Amino acid sequence: MLAYSQLALAMALVGANVAVAKLLAEALPIALIAFLRCALAVAVLWPLARWLDGAVRVPGAVKRNLFLQAVFGTALYNAGLLAGLRLTSALEGGLVLATLPAVVALGSFLWLRERLSARQWLAAGLAGLGMAAITLARLGGGGGASSALGNLLVFLGVCGEAIYVLLAKRIAGAVPVFTASLWMQAFSALVLLPFAAPGFGAAAALADPELLGLLVLHSLTASVLCLVLWFAGLRRVPAGVAGVFTGFLPVTAAVTAVVFLGEHFGLVHAAGFALMMGSLLLATWPGRVRG
């Protein structure tokens, strides 16, 4: 039960961060938010990696892989998510993020040449229908073309995160978790620095304690605490079972958007939510083990 609670809380924090990211994106430049998030994560992960992993030599090939993970999993993901949330709601952004398992499955098929089961193909189809339902409703007058574009930008971020997951498979177990995360966050900060530098002046807005608190919360929960909780849970739960807990992501994103941001939950969202959750459960629910 402790492991289940850790996995559920990790995904719930990811979902809640969609609303936090939307608030930050409305007040600060996108590249600056992503850079500061990574810089804060490095400051926290550095002592954690030294304490928990010790001195670890990271091979050059692993560093190159981690650099690519930073480009896609941090730079592209944050750019798509934050830019998209400026145009669409946190509620719909959270629903779009639920397509991640299906996108990862398709990426495994196209890039890693892994065979997909009929269930995984169905999951991908449901995810596509969910995206189409939300997007077509927006283009048809439910929220305008800008909201539809916002959803597509968030989906671009999902594609970046999916590439990150596939890249991570290539070096799984090669480097301890905290050390790998530290290197990736450091590479992410370096990649984002040129884009964030022109907006450094906007950091004066962080004099507002509420905005600064949101940034610190976003960084520590999304880049550090979620990682700790997720891998702590994985020590006791098979990866296939753990995948089911990603269902907490869209649920928490929806609840947070409605309760704290006052966003409206309508029939389009209900239909999209049902399709996305069906896709997510099909893609992540563990199959039967044959004895």
C-alpha positions, -999 to 999 in steps of 0.1 A, spaced: 0 0 0 29 24 7 43 18 -28 8 23 -44 5 56 -24 39 68 -36 30 61 -73 -4 77 -70 10 108 -53 37 111 -79 13 112 -108 -12 134 -89 16 159 -84 23 158 -122 -14 165 -129 -16 193 -104 14 209 -119 -5 215 -152 -25 242 -134 6 256 -117 23 257 -151 -6 276 -166 -4 303 -139 33 307 -144 30 308 -182 6 338 -179 32 358 -158 67 349 -171 84 341 -204 82 304 -212 120 298 -216 127 316 -183 102 294 -164 118 262 -178 154 274 -172 147 284 -136 128 252 -130 159 232 -141 184 254 -122 164 249 -90 163 212 -96 200 210 -101 206 228 -68 185 202 -50 196 171 -70 233 178 -66 236 170 -29 210 142 -32 230 125 -60 263 128 -40 246 114 -9 225 86 -24 246 76 -54 281 86 -44 308 95 -70 297 80 -102 316 80 -135 291 87 -164 303 73 -198 304 96 -228 277 76 -246 254 80 -216 260 117 -214 251 121 -251 219 102 -245 211 123 -215 217 155 -235 192 143 -261 168 135 -233 172 171 -220 165 185 -255 133 165 -260 121 157 -225 128 192 -210 132 218 -237 106 205 -262 82 192 -235 82 225 -215 80 247 -246 50 228 -259 33 225 -226 38 261 -215 31 277 -249 0 255 -252 -13 265 -218 -12 301 -228 -39 293 -255 -59 265 -239 -72 255 -205 -54 236 -178 -83 211 -180 -78 203 -217 -40 204 -214 -42 177 -187 -64 156 -209 -40 159 -238 -11 148 -215 -30 115 -210 -21 105 -246 15 99 -234 13 61 -229 -2 56 -264 24 79 -280 52 60 -263 37 27 -276 36 40 -311 71 53 -308 83 19 -296 67 4 -327 81 29 -352 116 35 -337 124 5 -316 106 -20 -338 87 -34 -309 55 -53 -317 23 -38 -304 -6 -59 -291 -42 -53 -303 -49 -36 -270 -21 -11 -275 -33 -3 -311 -68 2 -296 -53 25 -270 -36 46 -296 -69 48 -316 -88 60 -285 -62 86 -277 -64 99 -313 -102 100 -310 -100 119 -278 -76 145 -293 -98 148 -324 -130 153 -303 -115 182 -283 -98 198 -313 -128 196 -336 -151 209 -309 -128 239 -304 -125 246 -342 -163 243 -344 -168 272 -321 -164 257 -286 -133 278 -279 -119 290 -311 -89 281 -332 -64 294 -305 -76 268 -280 -73 240 -306 -38 253 -314 -30 253 -277 -40 216 -274 -18 207 -304 11 225 -288 6 206 -256 5 174 -278 39 185 -293 52 186 -257 38 150 -252 58 139 -283 89 154 -268 83 135 -235 76 103 -254 110 106 -272 126 112 -237 110 79 -225 123 60 -255 157 74 -251 157 65 -214 151 29 -223 185 28 -241 204 36 -208 181 20 -182 202 9 -153 235 23 -167 236 52 -142 219 56 -108 186 75 -109 196 107 -91 229 110 -110 211 106 -143 185 131 -133 212 156 -122 230 154 -155 198 157 -175 186 188 -155 221 204 -159 221 197 -197 185 211 -198 196 243 -181 225 248 -206 202 242 -235 176 266 -222 200 293 -211 204 311 -246 166 312 -249 160 323 -213 187 350 -212 168 377 -231 139 374 -206 160 376 -174 146 411 -168 112 396 -163 125 377 -133 118 409 -113 82 396 -112 94 369 -88 96 396 -61 59 386 -57 61 359 -30 31 341 -45 46 338 -79 80 328 -65 63 302 -44 46 288 -75 79 285 -93 96 268 -64 66 244 -60 67 237 -97 104 229 -98 106 208 -66 75 188 -72 78 182 -110 116 177 -112 125 163 -78 97 150 -56 78 132 -83 110 114 -93 117 103 -57 82 90 -52 79 73 -85 112 53 -82 106 46 -46 73 30 -56 89 11 -85 111 -7 -61 81 -27 -48 57 -27 -78 63 -41 -113 66 -15 -140 34 -28 -158 13 -23 -126 29 11 -120 18 23 -154 -18 21 -143 -12 49 -118 -6 74 -146 -44 75 -146 -41 99 -117 -25 125 -140 -55 136 -161 -78 131 -131 -58 155 -109 -53 179 -137 -91 181 -143 -100 184 -106 -73 211 -100 -84 231 -131 -121 230 -121 -117 236 -83 -88 260 -82 -89 278 -116 -127 278 -119 -126 262 -154 -158 247 -169 -162 210 -173 -186 204 -202 -198 175 -224 -168 178 -247 -145 174 -218 -165 145 -205 -162 127 -239 -125 135 -242 -119 124 -206 -136 91 -212 -117 84 -244 -83 95 -229 -89 74 -197 -99 44 -218 -67 48 -239 -45 52 -208 -59 22 -191 -56 0 -222 -20 11 -228 -8 7 -192 -29 -21 -176 -7 -51 -169 -15 -82 -190 -21 -117 -176 10 -136 -166 8 -172 -179 23 -198 -157 
